[in-house]
Amino acid sequence: MFHQRHSTSFDAAGHEAVARRPFRMRRAAARVTLALGIAFTGSLATVPAHAAGNTLTVNVGTTVRPVTHVVSGGLYGVDSGTSTPSLDQLYPLHLNTLTQPPPGTKQLGNGATTPCCDGLKVAGKVTSAGAQQYLRLPDIFSAFPYNWVSWADWESKLATMVKARLAATGTTNVAGYEIWNEGNANWTVSTGGNAGTFNDMWTRSYNDIRALDTKTPIVGPGASVYDHNWMYSFMLNAKNTNTLPAVAVWHQLDTNTGWQNIQANVDDFRAIENSLGLPHVPISVNEYGSPSQVDQPSVAVHYMASFERAGILDAERAYWYEAGTMNGLLYNNKPTASYWAYKWYGDQSGNIVQTVPQSWLDGVASYDASRKQVNVVFGGDSGSNTVKVNGVGVLGSQVKVVLSRTENTGRFTQEAAPVTVSTQTYTVASDGSISVPVTGMDAVDAYQLLITSTSGTPTWQQTYEAENATVVNANRFGSTAASGGSYVGQIDGSADMRDQSFVDFLVNVPTARTYTMAVKYANATGANSTQGLAYNGGAWSTVTYPPTTSGWGHPTGTATVNVSLNAGYNMIRLAKGSPNFAGGTGYAELDNITLG
């Protein structure tokens, strides 16, 4: 009953996902010169020359998949220390996954004079923020392209890095080892053509790692751009040598393609898997966005919408500039305009629902029944356009609509808060829809429509779905018997930090006090089961789940405990296994927690 570290996220098409990462400034220059097709000019992004009169359609009743904040990640996004960035700046983003350098990194990226962002050194902060991380192993080298020495040197480095990870027994958030980065473009350059083929390197390095660590997922191949022939060759070799990646990884970096070919790339990769008779693995795009794109709030929206539709597991903003800034979302430790687009996306909860773009107007939307809220983050077009929201009648006959926008001021300008454009009450049409006109749009800005019921809307979020939380060594499943249509099961691992199973809920409460916490669960073992409970790094206690009678996948039980929380953000963990916890008994599935 034990599965890979990342839980399986899914959409209506059953897709899963992978990530990519962009890197050094010296590589950036080369890419920019090629990005002529639909490139941003000056401080502008990839925008239409003339646009207006388009409609973004949101279908609240059509669920895509649970909210997991797929796109909330970065390459070298977090450094050690309290201010690079601070947890207070990370919490609102609801981070999913980061790609960080390995223990002992020597990499000097983007003009840095000292290495930064060692994955094991930042592990505590990353876990506290609710994220997982991949360790990019070749960033043990100091230069890029990598300054390879010899196979003996590389295998010694591999052993040192893996042993350091194994010694970090309190670190639970290593989602995988990334063996190499952009080998399609730099393997021969890095090695001088004297170390065999990339596929030979992959096979040998994979086996070297497995000789020391049989559990931690291995991810790859980390291609700089998706290429069918190269990916087919890699997957065929991986199949034949029994070295398949647990997560498939590539990058989406070019301005002239960017988000526009994400679905086609995912479809092509699935076709490769099918042709080779392989099961579908999750996909990570652990670098996305060209240098000109990462400062543009509306481009972030395009990536959010495209990655969610394609069923990507996780995606990380590229590292083109300063490390430890969430890839330009912060400047001098203060939010930029793009930060607020990601904050709105981080505020989404419940389920991602279907959006239908028109021309350049696109967006990502969520619906949370417990909060009586529809959250639409959109942009990419100029002039006067419309957002039509179907199925909003679930919120009542009238709804409150708050329209906000970011500025388009780039990564060197701090934006203290987004701009509230309007607050209005709409009467829901007889077909259950509303149409919201948005005039004077800037194609580089991001926008938010926050739609709530005019009555009975909670003043703060009280119910948190398990499938929206950080799910480690467990899996998400769909069930019509679960609130929101999904729950978390197979929370079964307790052996060590690599396979301990738990769910971390990042909650935000208005005041410091003792709250009752009702845990909705299923326990079909026929006897009491237990899980560990800890919050904000405090002491462990035990939650007991009496048996339920409706079977697995039918979370009808409720267990109630008290938790003493701080005002603002708190992290609550429910665990079968976790560092410093002796381990739970039996098994239980989690649906949600409700604070009161």
C-alpha positions in Angstrom: 0.0 0.0 0.0 3.0 2.3 -0.4 3.6 4.6 -3.3 6.0 7.3 -4.6 6.7 10.4 -2.6 4.6 12.7 -4.7 0.9 12.0 -4.5 -0.9 11.5 -7.8 -2.7 14.6 -8.9 -5.2 14.1 -11.7 -7.4 16.0 -14.1 -10.4 15.1 -16.1 -8.2 13.4 -18.7 -6.2 11.5 -16.1 -3.0 13.4 -16.8 -0.1 13.8 -14.4 2.9 16.1 -14.8 6.6 17.0 -14.9 8.9 20.1 -14.5 11.8 22.1 -16.0 14.2 24.7 -15.0 16.0 27.6 -16.7 19.5 28.6 -15.5 22.4 30.9 -16.0 22.4 34.4 -17.4 25.0 33.5 -20.0 22.6 30.9 -21.4 19.7 33.4 -21.1 21.3 35.7 -23.6 21.5 33.0 -26.3 17.9 32.1 -25.8 16.6 35.7 -25.9 18.2 36.3 -29.3 16.2 33.4 -30.7 12.9 34.5 -29.2 11.7 36.6 -32.1 8.3 35.1 -33.0 6.1 36.5 -30.3 8.6 38.1 -27.9 8.0 40.9 -25.4 9.5 44.2 -26.4 11.1 46.5 -23.9 9.4 45.9 -20.6 6.4 44.3 -22.2 5.7 40.6 -22.4 4.4 38.3 -25.1 1.2 40.3 -25.8 -1.1 40.8 -28.7 -0.6 43.9 -30.8 -4.4 44.5 -31.0 -7.0 42.8 -28.9 -10.3 43.3 -27.1 -13.8 41.9 -27.1 -12.8 38.4 -26.0 -14.5 36.3 -23.4 -12.9 33.9 -20.8 -15.5 31.3 -19.9 -15.4 29.7 -16.5 -17.5 26.5 -15.9 -17.8 26.1 -12.2 -19.6 22.8 -12.5 -16.8 21.1 -14.5 -14.0 19.9 -12.2 -10.5 19.6 -13.6 -8.7 18.3 -10.5 -8.0 19.2 -6.9 -6.1 22.4 -6.2 -2.5 21.6 -5.5 -0.9 24.9 -6.6 1.1 23.0 -9.3 2.8 26.2 -10.6 4.0 27.5 -7.3 7.6 26.5 -7.3 11.0 27.7 -8.3 14.6 26.8 -9.2 17.0 28.1 -6.5 13.9 30.0 -5.2 14.8 29.7 -1.5 18.0 30.2 0.3 18.9 29.5 4.0 18.4 32.3 6.5 15.3 34.0 7.7 14.9 36.6 4.9 15.7 34.9 1.6 12.7 34.7 1.5 10.9 34.8 4.9 8.3 32.2 5.7 5.8 35.1 6.0 6.4 35.8 2.3 6.3 32.1 1.3 3.1 31.0 3.1 0.7 33.0 0.9 2.2 31.3 -2.2 1.3 27.8 -1.0 4.4 26.3 -2.5 4.3 22.9 -4.2 7.8 21.9 -5.3 11.2 23.5 -5.6 14.4 22.4 -7.4 17.4 23.1 -5.2 21.2 22.4 -5.5 22.5 19.3 -3.8 24.4 19.1 -0.4 27.8 20.6 -0.8 26.9 22.5 -3.9 29.7 24.5 -5.6 27.6 26.1 -8.3 28.0 29.8 -8.8 24.9 30.8 -10.7 24.1 34.2 -12.3 27.2 36.0 -11.1 27.1 34.7 -7.6 30.5 34.7 -5.7 29.5 32.1 -3.2 27.3 29.0 -3.6 23.8 29.2 -2.2 20.6 27.3 -1.6 22.0 23.9 -0.6 18.9 21.6 -0.5 19.7 20.1 2.9 20.4 23.5 4.5 17.1 25.0 3.3 15.1 21.8 4.0 13.6 23.0 7.3 12.3 26.2 5.7 11.0 24.4 2.6 9.1 21.9 4.8 7.7 24.7 7.0 6.4 26.4 3.8 4.7 23.2 2.8 6.9 22.3 -0.2 8.9 19.4 -1.4 12.2 19.6 -3.4 14.2 17.9 -6.0 18.0 17.9 -5.6 19.8 18.8 -8.8 22.9 16.7 -8.4 25.1 18.1 -11.2 25.0 21.5 -9.5 27.7 20.1 -7.3 30.0 21.4 -10.0 31.0 25.1 -9.9 30.4 26.0 -13.5 27.8 25.7 -16.2 28.2 23.9 -18.6 29.4 21.6 -15.9 33.2 21.3 -15.4 33.3 17.5 -15.5 36.6 15.9 -14.4 36.2 12.2 -14.8 34.0 9.3 -14.1 35.9 8.6 -10.9 35.3 12.1 -9.7 31.6 12.1 -10.6 30.9 8.8 -8.9 32.7 10.0 -5.8 30.6 13.2 -5.9 27.4 11.1 -6.3 28.3 8.9 -3.3 29.0 11.9 -1.1 25.8 13.7 -2.0 23.6 10.6 -1.6 25.3 9.7 1.8 24.7 13.3 3.0 21.0 13.0 2.1 20.8 9.6 3.9 22.4 11.2 7.0 19.8 13.9 7.1 17.3 11.7 9.0 15.0 14.6 9.9 14.6 15.7 6.3 11.4 14.4 4.7 11.0 16.6 1.7 13.5 15.3 -0.9 11.1 14.4 -3.7 13.8 13.1 -5.9 17.4 13.1 -7.2 17.8 14.9 -10.6 20.7 13.1 -12.1 21.6 15.7 -14.8 20.4 19.0 -16.1 19.9 19.8 -19.8 22.0 16.9 -20.9 20.5 17.1 -24.4 22.4 20.5 -24.7 25.4 20.2 -22.5 26.4 16.6 -21.8 28.9 16.4 -24.6 30.1 20.0 -24.0 30.5 19.4 -20.3 32.5 16.2 -20.8 34.3 17.0 -24.0 32.7 13.9 -25.5 35.0 11.6 -23.5 32.5 10.1 -21.0 30.1 8.1 -23.2 26.6 9.0 -24.3 24.1 10.7 -22.1 22.0 7.5 -21.9 25.1 5.6 -20.8 25.7 8.2 -18.1 22.0 8.0 -17.0 22.1 4.2 -16.6 25.4 4.1 -14.8 24.6 7.0 -12.4 21.1 5.6 -11.7 22.6 2.3 -10.7 25.3 4.1 -8.6 22.6 5.9 -6.7 20.5 2.8 -6.2 23.4 0.9 -4.8 23.3 3.4 -1.9 19.7 4.5 -1.7 16.9 2.2 -2.9 14.0 4.4 -2.0 14.4 8.1 -3.0 12.8 8.7 -6.4 15.1 9.5 -9.3 13.8 12.0 -11.8 14.8 13.1 -15.3 16.0 13.5 -17.9 15.8 17.3 -17.4 15.9 18.2 -21.1 16.4 21.9 -21.9 13.6 21.7 -24.4 11.1 18.9 -25.2 12.2 17.0 -28.3 10.4 13.8 -29.4 13.3 11.9 -30.8 15.6 12.7 -27.9 12.9 11.8 -25.4 12.0 8.6 -27.2 15.7 7.5 -27.2 16.0 8.2 -23.5 12.8 6.4 -22.5 13.7 3.4 -24.7 17.1 3.1 -23.0 15.6 3.6 -19.6 13.1 0.8 -20.3 15.7 -1.6 -21.6 18.1 -0.9 -18.6 15.4 -0.8 -15.9 16.3 2.8 -15.1 13.0 4.6 -15.7 12.5 7.9 -13.9 9.9 8.1 -11.2 9.0 11.6 -12.6 9.7 12.8 -16.1 11.3 16.2 -16.3 11.9 18.8 -19.0 12.0 22.6 -19.4 9.7 25.1 -21.1 11.9 28.1 -21.5 11.6 29.7 -24.9 9.6 32.9 -25.4 8.4 31.8 -28.8 6.8 28.6 -27.5 6.5 28.9 -23.7 3.1 27.9 -22.5 1.7 27.4 -25.9 3.1 23.9 -26.6 2.8 22.4 -23.1 -0.2 20.3 -23.9 1.3 19.1 -27.2 4.5 18.1 -25.3 2.6 16.2 -22.6 0.5 14.4 -25.3 3.6 13.4 -27.2 5.3 12.1 -24.1 2.2 10.0 -23.2 2.3 8.6 -26.7 5.9 7.6 -26.2 5.0 5.8 -23.0 2.1 4.1 -24.8 4.3 3.0 -27.7 6.8 1.5 -25.3 4.2 -0.2 -23.2 5.1 1.9 -20.2 2.8 3.2 -17.4 2.3 6.9 -17.3 4.6 8.7 -14.8 4.0 12.1 -13.4 5.5 15.1 -15.3 7.5 17.9 -13.8 8.5 21.1 -15.7 11.2 22.2 -13.3 12.1 25.3 -15.2 9.6 27.5 -17.0 9.6 31.0 -18.4 12.1 32.9 -20.5 14.0 35.9 -19.1 11.5 38.3 -20.6 8.6 36.3 -19.3 9.3 35.8 -15.6 8.6 39.5 -14.8 5.2 39.6 -16.5 2.2 38.8 -14.3 0.0 37.9 -17.3 2.5 35.4 -18.5 2.5 33.7 -15.1 -1.3 33.3 -15.6 -0.8 31.7 -19.0 1.6 29.1 -17.5 -0.8 28.5 -14.6 -3.7 27.8 -16.9 -1.7 25.7 -19.3 0.0 23.5 -16.7 -3.3 22.9 -14.8 -5.0 21.8 -18.0 -2.2 19.5 -19.0 -2.2 17.8 -15.6 1.4 18.6 -14.7 2.6 17.4 -11.3 4.7 20.4 -10.5 6.4 23.3 -12.3 9.2 25.6 -11.1 9.9 29.2 -12.2 13.3 29.6 -13.9 16.4 30.9 -12.2 17.6 33.7 -14.5 18.5 36.4 -11.9 18.9 36.4 -8.1 18.6 33.3 -6.0 16.5 33.2 -2.9 13.8 35.6 -4.3 11.3 33.0 -5.5 12.7 33.8 -8.9 11.9 37.5 -9.0 8.7 37.5 -7.1 10.5 39.5 -4.4 12.9 42.4 -4.8 14.9 43.5 -1.7 12.6 41.1 0.2 9.4 43.0 -0.9 6.7 41.7 -3.3 6.8 42.6 -7.0 3.7 42.8 -9.2 4.0 39.1 -10.2 4.0 38.1 -6.5 0.4 39.0 -6.3 -0.6 36.9 -9.2 1.0 33.9 -7.5 -0.6 34.9 -4.2 -4.1 34.9 -5.8 -3.3 31.5 -7.2 -2.1 30.4 -3.8 -5.4 31.5 -2.3 -7.2 29.0 -4.5 -8.7 26.0 -2.7 -11.2 23.2 -3.4 -11.1 22.2 -7.1 -9.6 23.7 -10.2 -12.5 24.1 -12.6 -12.6 24.4 -16.3 -11.7 27.6 -18.1 -12.1 28.2 -21.8 -9.8 30.9 -23.2 -10.4 33.1 -26.2 -7.5 34.5 -28.2 -5.0 35.8 -25.6 -7.4 36.0 -22.7 -6.9 33.1 -20.4 -7.1 32.1 -16.7 -7.2 29.5 -14.0 -10.2 29.2 -11.6 -11.1 27.3 -8.5 -14.4 26.6 -6.6 -14.5 25.9 -2.9 -18.0 24.9 -1.7 -17.1 25.3 2.0 -15.9 28.8 1.5 -18.7 29.6 -1.0 -16.1 31.1 -3.3 -15.0 31.1 -6.9 -11.5 32.5 -7.5 -10.6 33.4 -11.1 -7.0 34.6 -11.9 -6.8 35.8 -15.5 -5.1 38.1 -17.9 -3.2 38.2 -21.2 -5.4 40.6 -23.2 -5.8 44.3 -23.6 -8.8 46.6 -24.0 -12.4 45.6 -23.0 -13.1 42.0 -22.4 -15.5 39.8 -20.5 -15.3 37.0 -17.9 -18.4 34.7 -18.1 -18.9 32.4 -15.1 -21.3 29.5 -15.6 -22.7 27.5 -12.7 -22.2 30.3 -10.2 -25.8 29.8 -9.0 -24.4 27.4 -6.5 -23.5 30.5 -4.5 -27.0 31.9 -4.5 -29.2 34.2 -6.5 -26.8 37.2 -5.9 -23.0 37.2 -5.6 -20.4 39.7 -4.5 -17.7 40.2 -7.2 -14.4 41.9 -6.3 -12.2 42.8 -9.3 -8.5 43.4 -8.7 -5.4 43.8 -10.8 -1.6 43.9 -10.5 0.7 46.6 -12.0 3.1 45.7 -14.8 6.2 47.2 -13.2 8.6 44.3 -13.4 11.0 42.7 -10.9 12.8 45.9 -9.8 9.7 47.7 -8.5 8.0 46.7 -5.3 4.2 46.5 -5.2 2.8 46.8 -1.7 -0.6 45.4 -2.7 -2.7 44.8 -5.8 -5.2 47.4 -6.9 -8.9 46.9 -6.1 -10.7 48.0 -9.3 -14.3 47.4 -8.2 -16.6 45.7 -5.8 -20.1 45.0 -7.1 -23.1 42.8 -6.5 -24.4 40.7 -9.4 -27.7 39.0 -9.8 -27.2 35.5 -11.2 -29.0 34.9 -14.5 -31.7 32.3 -14.8 -29.1 30.0 -16.5 -26.9 30.2 -13.4 -24.3 32.6 -14.9 -22.9 36.0 -14.6 -20.9 38.1 -17.1 -18.4 40.5 -15.7 -17.1 43.2 -18.1 -13.4 44.2 -17.6 -12.5 47.4 -19.3 -9.2 49.0 -20.0 -7.2 45.8 -19.5 -3.4 45.9 -19.8 -2.1 42.8 -21.5 0.8 42.5 -19.0 -1.2 42.8 -15.8 -2.8 39.9 -14.0 -6.4 40.2 -12.7 -8.5 38.4 -10.1 -12.2 38.0 -9.9 -13.2 36.9 -6.3 -16.8 35.8 -6.4 -18.5 35.0 -3.1 -22.1 34.4 -1.8 -23.7 37.6 -0.5 -24.8 35.6 2.6 -23.3 33.0 4.8 -19.8 33.3 3.5 -17.2 32.4 6.2 -15.0 35.4 7.2 -12.0 33.0 7.4 -11.3 29.6 5.9 -12.4 26.9 8.3 -12.4 23.7 6.2 -9.2 22.5 4.6 -9.4 19.6 2.2 -6.7 16.9 2.5 -6.3 16.8 -1.2 -5.3 20.5 -1.3 -2.7 20.0 1.4 1.0 18.8 1.1 0.7 15.0 0.6 3.8 13.1 1.2 4.2 9.3 0.5 0.4 9.0 0.1 -2.0 9.5 -2.7 -5.1 11.5 -3.7 -8.2 9.6 -4.9 -11.5 10.6 -6.2 -14.8 9.7 -4.4 -18.3 11.1 -4.7 -18.6 10.3 -0.9 -15.8 12.7 0.0 -16.2 16.4 0.4 -14.9 18.2 -2.7 -14.9 14.8 -4.5 -11.5 13.7 -3.3 -9.6 12.4 -0.3 -6.1 11.2 0.6 -5.4 7.5 1.2 -2.5 5.1 1.4 -1.0 7.1 4.3 0.9 4.0 5.2 4.6 4.6 5.4 6.5 4.9 8.7 10.0 3.3 8.2 12.2 6.3 7.8 12.4 9.9 6.4 12.3 8.7 2.8 8.9 6.9 3.0 7.1 8.3 6.1 3.6 9.2 5.2 1.9 12.4 6.3 -0.4 15.3 5.3 0.6 18.8 6.1 -2.2 21.4 6.3 -1.2 25.0 6.0 -4.0 26.9 7.8 -4.6 30.6 8.4 -6.6 31.7 11.4 -7.7 35.1 12.6 -6.7 35.0 16.3 -4.4 33.1 18.6 -6.5 30.7 20.7 -7.4 27.1 21.2 -9.4 25.7 18.2 -11.4 22.5 17.9 -10.3 20.5 14.9 -12.7 18.0 13.4 -10.9 15.4 11.2 -13.1 13.7 8.7 -11.8 10.2 7.9 -12.4 6.6 6.9 -11.1 3.6 8.8 -12.2 0.2 7.4 -9.7 -1.9 9.4 -12.4 -2.9 11.9 -10.4 -1.6 14.9 -9.1 1.7 16.2 -6.4 3.4 14.1 -4.1 6.2 15.2 -2.1 9.0 13.6 0.3 11.5 15.0 -0.7 15.1 15.4 1.8 18.0 15.6 1.7 21.6 14.6 4.2 24.4 14.2 7.0 22.0 15.0 5.6 21.2 18.5 5.2 18.0 20.5 3.4 15.0 19.1 0.0 13.8 20.3 -2.2 11.0 19.0 -5.5 11.2 17.1 -7.6 8.1 17.4 -9.9 7.0 14.6 -12.6 4.5 15.6 -13.6 2.1 12.7 -16.1 3.3 10.1 -18.6 1.0 8.5 -18.9 2.4 4.9 -15.6 1.1 3.7 -12.5 2.7 2.2 -13.1 5.8 0.1 -16.2 6.7 2.2 -14.9 9.1 4.9 -17.9 9.2 7.2 -16.0 9.3 10.6 -15.2 12.4 12.5 -12.5 12.7 15.2 -12.2 15.9 17.2 -9.2 17.3 19.0 -8.0 20.7 20.3 -5.1 22.6 18.8 -3.6 25.8 20.1 -2.7 28.0 17.1 -1.0 31.3 16.5 -2.8 34.1 14.7 -2.0 33.8 11.0 -0.4 30.8 9.3 0.1 27.5 11.1 1.3 24.1 9.8 -0.6 21.1 11.1 0.7 17.6 10.4 -1.3 14.3 10.6 1.1 11.4 10.2 1.4 7.7 10.0 5.1 8.2 10.2 7.3 11.3 10.7 10.7 12.2 12.3 10.5 12.1 16.1 7.2 10.3 16.1 7.0 6.6 17.0 4.4 5.8 14.3 0.7 5.4 14.0 -1.3 2.2 14.3 -3.6 0.7 11.7 -4.7 2.8 8.7 -6.9 5.8 8.1 -7.8 7.9 5.1 -8.3 11.7 5.4 -11.0 13.8 3.8 -10.6 17.2 5.5 -10.1 19.1 8.7 -12.4 21.8 10.0 -11.4 24.4 12.6 -13.9 26.0 14.9 
